[in-house]
Amino acid sequence: MDRVLHLLHLALVDIRCQALLINNERIALLADSMELIPNLIIQDELSEDVIKAMVKQYDDKYGHLLRRYADLID
């Protein structure tokens, strides 16, 4: 499972990099908000408060467009 989570982390990093290349700040910020979650799962350091803190910047800027990710935790 750790390899799958690491793969997910790397994919999110790649998504962020590609989004920055095409100047898509929204996708880059979403990927940036989520990219550490797989590693935190591996290290058993993930909590609801940590997730909320990680997605706060994205939610504050774009949460009104589709969904607020922190709300999915409550």
C-alpha positions in Angstrom: 0.0 0.0 0.0 2.9 2.4 0.7 4.0 2.2 -2.9 0.6 3.0 -4.1 0.4 6.1 -1.8 3.9 7.1 -2.9 2.7 6.8 -6.6 -0.3 9.0 -5.7 2.0 11.6 -4.1 4.2 11.7 -7.2 1.2 12.0 -9.5 -0.1 15.0 -7.6 3.4 16.6 -7.8 3.4 16.0 -11.6 -0.2 17.4 -11.9 0.9 20.5 -10.0 4.0 21.0 -12.2 2.0 20.6 -15.4 -0.7 23.0 -14.1 2.0 25.6 -13.5 3.4 25.1 -17.0 0.0 26.0 -18.5 -0.5 28.7 -15.9 -3.5 27.1 -14.2 -3.3 28.3 -10.7 -6.5 26.6 -9.5 -5.3 23.1 -10.5 -1.8 23.7 -9.2 -3.2 24.9 -5.8 -5.5 21.9 -5.5 -2.7 19.4 -6.3 -0.4 21.3 -3.9 -3.1 21.1 -1.2 -3.4 17.3 -1.6 0.1 16.1 -2.4 1.3 15.5 1.2 -1.8 13.5 2.2 -0.4 10.1 0.9 2.9 10.6 2.8 1.1 11.6 6.0 -0.9 8.4 5.7 2.3 6.3 5.3 3.8 8.1 8.4 0.5 7.7 10.3 0.4 11.4 11.0 -2.8 12.3 9.2 -5.7 13.8 11.2 -8.8 15.7 10.3 -7.3 18.9 11.6 -4.2 18.4 9.4 -6.3 17.8 6.3 -8.4 20.9 7.0 -5.3 23.0 7.4 -3.8 21.7 4.2 -6.9 22.5 2.0 -7.7 25.8 3.7 -5.9 28.0 1.1 -7.6 26.2 -1.8 -11.0 26.3 -0.1 -10.7 30.0 0.7 -9.9 30.8 -2.8 -11.9 28.3 -4.9 -14.3 26.5 -2.5 -17.3 28.5 -3.7 -16.9 27.1 -7.3 -17.5 23.4 -6.7 -17.0 22.2 -3.2 -15.1 23.0 0.0 -12.9 20.0 0.7 -12.7 20.7 4.4 -16.5 20.4 4.6 -16.2 16.8 3.4 -14.2 16.0 6.6 -16.9 17.2 9.0 
